[in-house]
Amino acid sequence: MLRILAAAIGVVAVLLWPAAVQAHDGADAFVHVPLDHIVVNQAFPVTVSDFPPATAVVLRLTVDDAPVTLGAVTTDQDGHGQESFRLPAGSAPGYLELTASADDGTTASTWVRVGDDPLAGQDGGRWHLDGWILVAAAIAVLGLIVIAILATLLRRRA
């Protein structure tokens, strides 16, 4: 039983061990606006990732069911890029879809909120929970549960 407990601890340690993240190995392209909301006529940053290297990625915002081209971001050799854009005048408050597309057909989209004020209780988009942090936390909790169960089983047999 001690071997099983040691193996469980080893598996949890391997899963939680920091490692280099492999991007581009089949990863989906994505577009990200690191703000809670954007304001008309104010610059806002846009980041694109996992697009083809050294490619112009065109950004379009869907306003009143019509795509409005904001401009393009040129990706680096890793397929990542960042640029700032201004929201077109006359954009109504609410949620708008931002689409990024490359000539080879690679696309990604996200929703942005247009308005003059942040959502109640938010910190202007400064706080962000990455999905991988939540996955790592879930694995850690499951690992601790497995260890606790194995330890209980070992005590009962002893």
N, C-alpha and C positions, 0 to 999 in steps of 0.2 A: 504493500500500500504506500510505503514511503516513496517508491519509484513513481507511482502514479501522481502523487502530490508534487514531486520534483519535476515531473514532465509537465504538469499543468502550470507550474510556476515558470518553467522555461518557455512554454508557448506564450504565456501572457507577456513575458519579458521581450520575446522576439517581436510580438505584435506592437508593443509600445516603444521599441527601440527606434530612435530617430534615424531616418535614412534619406538618401537623396530621392527626390520625387522625379519620376520619369514623365515629362510632358511629351506631347506629340506622339506617343505610342498609341495611336488610335483615339486620342482625346478629342472630344468635340470642341469646336471653336466656340468662344463666348465673347460677349461684349458686356462691359460693366461701367456703370456710372456710380462712383463712390459717394453719392450724396443722397440725403433723404428726399430732397426736392430740388427742382431747378426753377429759376426765375427768368421771365421774359427779358431779353436784352442783356442778360448777365452771362458771362462765360462759365461753362461747366466742363469738367474733364471727362473724357471717354477713354477707356482702356479696352483694347482688343487683344485676345490671346489665342494661340493655337491655330492661327491662319497660316497660309503658305508664306515662306520667307520672302522678304523683299518684294512685297505685293501691296498695291494700293487697295485698301479696304474702304468702300464707299459707305457712308452712314446716311440713312434716311429716317426721318421721323414721320410717322403717319399722323397727319393733322386733318381732322374732318374727313376721314376715309381717303385722303389723298397723300401720297408720299412726297415729302419735301426733302430734297437733298441738302444735307448740312455741309458736306465736304468729304474729304478722305483722310485716312490715316495710313501712312506707309509703314509696313511692318519691318522689323529688323531681321537678322539672320535666324532668330529663334521663332519668328512668327508672331512677335508681340509688338504692340505700338500704343502710343498715347498721344492725344491731342486735345486741345480745348476748342469748344464751339459755342456759338450763341444761339439761343432759342429764338426762332423767328417771331417777329412782332405779330400780334393778333392771335397767338396761341391761347386757346381757352384753358382755364384751370381744369385739372383732372389728370387722368392717366393717359399717356401716349405711348405707342410702341416705337422703340428705336431698333432699327434693323441694320446690321453690318453685313456687307456682301463683297466677295472677291470675284474676280473674273472667272476663276475655275469652278464657280458654283458653290463654294463654301459660304454658308450663312450662319448667322447667330442673331438672336434678338432678345430684348429685355424691355421691361416697362419702366417708365420714368414718371414721376409725379410732378406736375406743373402747378406752382402756387407760390404765394409770397411768404408763407409761414410754414415752419416745420409741423409735423404731426404732434399732437399733444403727447407729452411724456417722452418725446424723442430728443436726442442730443444732436440734431442737425446732421445725422448720418455719420457721426464720428465713430459710433460703436457698431461693430459688425461681427456677427458670429459666423465663422466659416464652417461650412458643412463638415469638413474633415475634422475639425475640433470636436464636433458633436459625435462623430463616428468613433474617434479615439476615446472619448469619455465613455461611450457605451461599451466599447470593448474592455476598457479598464474595469467598469462596474461588473460586467459579465465575468471577467477573470476573477475578480474578488469573490463573487458568488460561488464560482466553481471551487475556488480554494477553500472557502468556508464549508461547502458541502463535503469536500474530500476530507478536510480536517475533522469534521463531525463524524464521518464514517470511520476514520482511523481511531478516534477516541472510543467509539462504540465497540470496535473489535478488540481493543486493548484491555 
